[in-house]
Amino acid sequence: MTAQPNPDNALASLPLDSLHRALGARMAAFAGYDMPLQYASGIVSETLHTRQKAGLFDVSHMGQAILAGAGAARALETLAPADLIGLAPGRTRYTQLLNEKGGVLDDLMVTRLPGVEERLLLVVNASRKEQDFSLLRERLPEFDLTPLNRALIALQGPRAASVLAALLPGAEDLPFMGWRAFEEGPTSVFVSRSGYTGEDGFEISLRPENAESFVKALLDNGEVAPAGLGARDALRLEAGLPLYGHDLDETTDPVEAGLAWSIGRRRRAEGGFPGFARISAALRDGPPRLRVGLLPQSKAPVREGAMLIAQSGEVVGHVTSGGFSPTLQRPIAMGYVARGHSQTGAQLATDLRGARVQLDVARLPFVAHRYFKPKESP
């Protein structure tokens, strides 16, 4: 994640901008927005609080839109490899928009909205939303694409369900990757049980004018603490989740990125999405490189762009994300390495400030996911 201090404030503001400043946020530039990087307690505290209780993140910079029209799911399958035709109303699925070579243009969440009309709610990355929406309009001109002007809040952590249920009874019953609209009408609140931290949690979409009162009500609960981009990046790295523009880009296909699970079985057989030949070959034979976890044997983190060197001296990959893990109290990283060097325990090296540092290939995630799973009936 690249966030920079923003002294001149020449960026788009979030609906909750004044609240973030009142809460003492340190603001930074990210994807064209002035975003809270951290609060007074700091990134480590915010990360650990999310793991232990509930962290509240403002992700209103993300792009939200509805793609509507009979056959919208089938049409979107011409651009993405997920099984969207089989997506039930009120369910969400993760997928990617692909270029003709199978590279990732963006990754996104797709929800089939309930109702007679076929409507798909899309949530895309902030840095790519203009390109995504232009692509959809160009490639799927017969469908209505309506960008939404809504705030988006992520409530993440083991206490998230009980906290949200106090404001929206029934939210705690949503399954993982389930979606529901509360308070139907002009004040409707969209809730999905999903997130980007590896923890149980929710993403809450609501009208901008209603966002501050809703967030203040959440923060009134002592289990909830505001958290910024720094903690969000630490949590997603610990969870082994890729970030577009770093671990994913137009040269990366979903298989080498470790996202083969998101390609539907029917889609693997039938194809019909961009880059099918490359992706089918990677599924069958294995890709030439793989995204892996890395454990630097150093006190300082190894950052994005560092070259990964085999014991033979050959450069076999590079780091795409790196930082300090508050949960594990050590540096961690992710990167791409040639398949022959991707086995867990393989030893690589890099240059860190003029010193040679060893990195051990590790399984992902670094911190086990704790997504919601309903208890089995006795």
DABEL-V587021 format. One record per residue. PSI is psi in degrees with one decimal (999 if undefined). OMEGA is omega as a letter, one per 20 degrees, with the letter a starting at -180 (none if undefined). Layout:
# DABEL-V587021
psi->{PSI & PSI}
omega->{OMEGA & OMEGA}
This chain:
# DABEL-V587021
psi->{133.6 & 109.7 & 134.8 & 144.8 & 147.8 & 81.4 & -29.3 & -7.4 & 26.1 & 56.6 & 165.7 & 143.3 & 148.0 & 157.0 & -26.5 & 20.1 & -48.9 & -34.9 & -42.1 & -42.6 & -37.4 & -29.0 & 0.2 & 25.4 & 142.8 & 119.5 & 152.4 & 157.1 & 131.5 & 122.5 & 35.3 & 5.8 & 153.7 & 111.1 & 150.3 & 117.3 & -43.2 & 167.7 & -174.4 & -31.7 & -22.9 & 163.3 & -42.8 & -47.7 & -42.9 & -38.3 & -49.0 & -36.5 & -39.2 & -40.7 & -31.9 & -32.4 & -100.1 & 127.0 & 144.1 & 118.8 & 138.0 & 113.6 & 34.5 & -10.3 & -19.4 & 153.0 & 132.0 & 136.7 & 160.4 & 127.0 & 118.9 & 149.6 & 149.6 & 126.2 & 14.1 & -41.0 & -45.6 & -40.2 & -42.4 & -26.7 & -17.3 & -9.3 & -14.2 & 150.1 & 0.6 & 159.0 & 97.0 & -25.0 & -36.9 & 4.7 & 119.5 & 152.9 & 137.4 & 16.9 & 149.7 & 146.6 & 142.8 & 138.4 & -171.4 & 148.2 & 131.0 & 150.3 & 179.5 & -19.3 & 4.9 & 4.5 & 155.0 & 115.8 & -32.6 & 157.8 & 150.1 & 166.9 & 136.0 & 126.5 & 130.7 & 114.6 & 144.6 & 159.5 & 166.5 & -42.2 & 140.8 & 114.1 & 134.4 & 124.2 & 124.0 & 137.1 & 116.6 & 167.9 & 144.8 & -41.3 & -12.8 & 1.6 & -38.2 & -43.5 & -41.4 & -48.1 & -36.2 & -42.1 & -45.0 & -40.4 & -37.9 & -44.6 & -23.7 & 59.3 & -18.9 & -2.6 & 152.3 & 122.1 & 117.9 & 102.7 & 144.2 & 135.0 & 85.2 & 146.0 & 155.5 & 121.8 & 136.8 & 121.3 & 113.1 & 141.1 & 168.7 & -18.6 & 2.3 & -42.2 & -45.1 & -35.1 & -47.9 & -34.9 & -26.7 & -27.1 & -35.2 & 81.2 & 133.6 & -18.4 & -32.3 & -15.3 & -6.8 & 137.6 & 165.3 & 131.9 & 26.9 & 158.2 & 144.8 & 144.4 & 129.8 & 152.5 & 62.7 & 145.4 & -156.9 & -26.3 & 16.4 & 137.6 & 125.1 & 131.4 & 127.2 & 142.1 & 89.2 & -178.9 & -169.8 & 31.4 & -12.0 & -8.2 & 164.3 & 149.2 & -175.2 & 148.9 & 128.5 & 117.0 & 129.0 & 164.7 & 141.1 & -38.1 & -15.9 & -5.7 & -44.1 & -44.3 & -36.5 & -44.8 & -39.9 & -37.6 & -38.4 & -42.6 & -18.1 & -20.3 & 125.8 & -14.0 & -13.7 & 136.9 & 142.8 & 145.5 & 148.1 & -168.8 & -35.3 & -46.8 & -38.5 & -41.1 & -40.0 & -41.7 & -43.4 & -33.1 & -43.9 & -36.2 & -1.4 & 30.0 & 131.6 & 150.8 & 127.2 & 140.0 & -8.4 & -68.3 & -13.2 & 139.5 & -171.2 & -10.3 & -8.1 & 129.9 & 161.2 & -28.6 & -49.4 & -23.9 & -1.0 & 23.8 & 21.1 & -29.2 & -22.1 & -2.6 & 114.8 & 149.5 & -44.8 & -39.6 & -35.2 & -35.8 & -42.7 & -28.6 & -142.3 & 9.8 & 158.9 & 141.4 & 20.2 & -40.0 & -46.1 & -45.4 & -39.3 & -41.9 & -39.9 & -38.8 & -38.0 & -46.8 & -12.1 & 140.7 & 159.7 & -19.5 & 163.3 & 146.9 & 129.8 & 162.5 & 152.3 & 134.4 & 99.9 & 135.9 & 62.9 & 165.3 & -31.1 & 143.7 & 151.2 & 126.2 & 169.1 & 137.3 & -15.8 & 133.8 & 143.5 & 125.5 & 130.3 & 168.9 & -22.0 & -12.0 & -4.1 & 137.7 & 120.6 & 6.4 & -168.7 & 158.2 & 136.4 & -25.3 & 139.7 & 148.6 & -171.5 & 133.3 & 110.4 & -33.1 & -43.2 & -11.5 & 47.6 & 162.7 & 144.5 & 162.8 & 165.7 & 155.7 & 178.6 & 133.9 & 153.7 & 142.4 & -36.2 & -9.9 & 17.2 & 1.5 & 141.8 & 129.9 & -12.2 & 142.3 & 126.8 & 177.0 & 161.4 & 170.0 & 124.8 & 103.8 & 42.1 & -4.4 & 147.7 & 127.8 & 134.8 & 143.0 & 133.6 & 130.6 & 132.6 & 156.2 & 147.6 & 146.1 & 163.7 & -37.6 & 126.3 & 140.1 & 145.4 & 48.4 & 153.7 & 128.3 & 121.0 & 145.8 & 140.7 & 144.0 & 143.1 & 999}
omega->{r & r & a & r & a & a & a & r & a & a & r & r & r & r & a & a & a & r & r & a & r & r & r & a & r & a & r & r & r & r & r & a & r & a & r & r & r & r & a & a & r & a & a & a & a & r & a & r & r & r & a & a & r & r & a & a & r & r & a & r & r & r & r & a & r & r & a & r & r & a & a & a & r & r & a & r & r & a & a & a & r & r & a & r & a & a & a & r & a & r & a & r & r & r & a & r & a & r & a & r & a & r & a & r & r & r & a & r & a & r & r & a & r & r & a & r & r & a & r & r & a & r & a & a & a & a & a & a & r & r & r & a & r & r & a & r & a & a & a & a & a & a & r & r & a & r & a & r & a & r & r & a & r & r & a & r & a & r & a & a & a & r & a & a & r & r & a & a & a & r & a & a & r & r & r & a & r & a & r & r & r & r & a & r & a & a & a & r & r & a & r & r & a & r & a & a & a & r & r & r & a & r & a & a & a & a & a & a & r & a & a & a & r & a & r & r & r & a & r & r & a & r & a & r & r & a & a & a & a & r & r & r & r & a & a & r & r & a & r & a & a & r & a & a & r & r & r & r & a & r & a & r & a & a & r & r & a & a & r & a & a & r & a & a & r & a & r & a & a & a & r & r & a & r & a & a & r & a & r & r & r & r & a & a & a & a & r & r & a & r & a & r & a & r & r & r & a & r & a & r & r & a & r & r & a & r & r & a & r & a & r & a & a & r & a & r & r & r & r & r & r & r & r & r & r & a & a & r & r & r & r & a & r & r & r & r & r & a & a & a & a & a & r & a & r & a & r & r & r & r & r & r & r & r & r & a & r & r & r & r & a & r & r & i & r & r & a & r & r & r & a & r & a & r & r & r & a & none}
